[in-house]
Amino acid sequence: MNLLANGNLHFDVSTGLKRVLGRELITDDEVAIFELVKNSFDAGADTVQLYFGDDNIVIADNGSGMSYEDLTNKWLFVAYSSKRSDRPVDDFRNIASERRHYAGSKGIGRFSSDRLGEEVVIQSRPRGKAKTVHHLTVDWELFEKDAKEHFENVPVRYNEQSVFELPAELDEFKSTLKHGTSVTIQRLRRTWSRQRILELKASLAKLINPFGEETDGFGIYITAPSEEAEDERLIASHAEEVLPKDLVNGQIGNFIFATLQDKTTFIRVTINGDELCTALTDRGEVIYRIAEPNPYQYLSSAGFRCEIYYLNQSAKVTFARRVGLPSVQFGSVFLFRNGFRVYPIGEDGDDWFGFSRRKQQGYARFLGTREVIGRVDVSGSDDDFQEVSSRNQGLIETPAVVQLQKAVMDHCLKRLEKYVVPVSWVDKPDALTDDLSRLMTDPGRARVTAAVANLVDNEKVRLIEYSKRLVDLINERSSDFEKSLVSLRAIAEKTDDTEMLDRLDAAERRFDDLKKSEADARQVADKALAAAAAANRRAETAEAEIETERRRAHFLESFVNVDSATILNLHHQVTIYAVDIAQQIENFLTETADKTSIPRDTVLKTLEQMAFLNRKVMSVTKFAAKANFKLDSEKIETDLAAFIYDYIEQIARTTGSARLQIEAENAHPGMKLRFNPIDASIIVDNLISNARKARASQIKFVLTQENKSGLTIHVSDNGRGLASGTNRSRIFEMGYTTTLGSGLGLYHVRQALGEMGGSIELDESVEKGLGLVIKIAMKGRKA
């Protein structure tokens, strides 16, 4: 009977392990270079040089470098990672780097070079007084000869030298290289074409920092001598500055997010211990900043930071122009652990955060990966955030990872969504603008105010800051005024803003006075209208008993011939507007009775409201000149394009001066909309008045349908145009003018358009005079 020997056994490792940890585990050339760049980052380098030669690649950095002991006890120790193990206080990584965490910790990144080439040469000099450059050469092909050969029996050549041996093109970097590491990969397995290097460059821009290369003080530079001539040709052939993305040589950086910050809406969420802070910015304007208790205990010390950008149509165009590909191909929300990308999170088609799955449940209510782009940052150990060993499968699920996904969904995406959907999506033209012009109207500001009020309707939320430009009292004539008061009061009470509360009380009193005055005016006007109608009926049937009665009947008969219903109704409107003006004056005098000085803004606002009402009166008189214009109520529902065209043709043109030729073209198929016809007349009249003041001899209105919905009006005149020095972004603001005018005309146009769901902006294609583009969306449509 044979007995088995008792005792301990041990693993025996063959050279086949090299292939498993190298080419078979790291299956992508880009990922292989990422691993080597990560090593430079972890070594505390602030500069990494990537050199692409005819048959070699060099990755050189100015990090901490390695001593002979580091090479033998760490680099050559398979799967050992000094980033993961407990390190002594004087370990070179602790001395070298101020970063708390590291991009890699598996101890297998060194095998990345096997993916790229057959041989790797390591040159390294540690930080300190050391003069020696340690030189290590590994021929990976020696590991391929015999799969049964023991791993440790394959020789690795070592020698010492006094200087780094780098390509001549890196001499400038070499002259400053007191310490660091250079990895040279030779006998490349695949050639690196210009297109492959450009693709790598784009990926590295996302790897290190898609928000600009200054984060972490870490810069990557590419040098490819064979591509310098093509780079120079591109620079010379472009009339405008060539984009960095099209050039191979130079620093890798991605400034698209810095560009987008002023072009679209984005949210920033950070966690600092027990507090979660949120800031939302819309096209350069901070809408709100809030703080609340942190519900994510595993993220308390993880340095959680999330920035998500909403890409409207305008931002997508900007993105594609600057980056060179559509945003959906660039990716969505990337995850960075310890400063480096976690693949494939954020890649096109990846839905690690669950945005797309949720989008399918409410396409018109939720944001998905196609509409957002951004970055999430965390730092921490492998216990909380550990990458899958294959390097392209994301993170292993842990309690911290579960909370990370929940924080991004609930406090980043949904918070952004609660602003974008009710503020921007309900206003379709807003998707085409990269500024706040759509929100500076009364309806736009009311939507922003309501969104902020809904957010802070939570006792745990502390409102730190909000936009005083957008979250403020809107004009009392706006249909959104009363709803806006409710939202503003909620915000004022949340922030204990006594000044705002006083202003709200005063505004409510004024509004109540105006409503009462308007009701009285309507009652008076209705009585006058009824009396006139009764007199009209009597005039039609009465017989000429006396001369006075005959004269009265004759007057009313002629009145009827001009369409008495229209004239009386217009008279009715004039009475209401006149009483409103009188009430505005009375309110102003009451508020300023005991004051020795009055702020200009207060006077301007009051005068603006009276001027707007006065323009309504003037418009009514123009309606009265044409009896075939019916005005049955303050709002009508009809074809807006046809109404504006008819107003220009039948009223504006006939009541204008001979010096200004007014033309109109209507190619719109028709758009039924409920609107106030006086608002439409104010828009046309103000634009014609401005053209006349600019000494134009011609103004043209072209009504068309663009993007298969809504109404677009191109307005152009051949006048003097905008004066030199005009701030083009402010011409629609109240009181802004570079002439002797009031600065109210274009402001009134924008306010009237706001009530109709429209916008106005400069038409930059008009070379002489002034060009404007008006867009009015079909109400009820969403982006």
QUITAGI-V722425 format. One record per helix or strand of 2 or more residues. SS is the DSSP state (helix for helix, strand for strand). FROM is the first residue (numbers start at 0). TO is the last residue. If there is no record, write none. Layout:
SS_FROM_TO + SS_FROM_TO
This chain:
helix_15_20 + helix_28_41 + strand_46_51 + strand_55_60 + helix_67_74 + helix_91_95 + helix_108_115 + strand_116_124 + strand_132_138 + helix_139_143 + helix_150_152 + strand_156_160 + helix_167_174 + strand_179_187 + helix_193_207 + helix_214_216 + strand_218_222 + helix_224_236 + helix_243_245 + strand_249_251 + helix_255_259 + strand_264_271 + strand_274_281 + strand_284_292 + helix_296_298 + strand_304_309 + helix_312_322 + helix_326_329 + strand_332_336 + strand_339_340 + helix_354_358 + strand_371_377 + helix_398_424 + helix_427_431 + helix_441_454 + strand_461_465 + helix_480_493 + helix_497_540 + helix_546_560 + helix_563_590 + helix_599_623 + strand_635_638 + helix_639_654 + strand_660_665 + strand_671_674 + helix_676_692 + strand_697_703 + strand_710_716 + helix_744_754 + strand_757_761 + strand_769_775
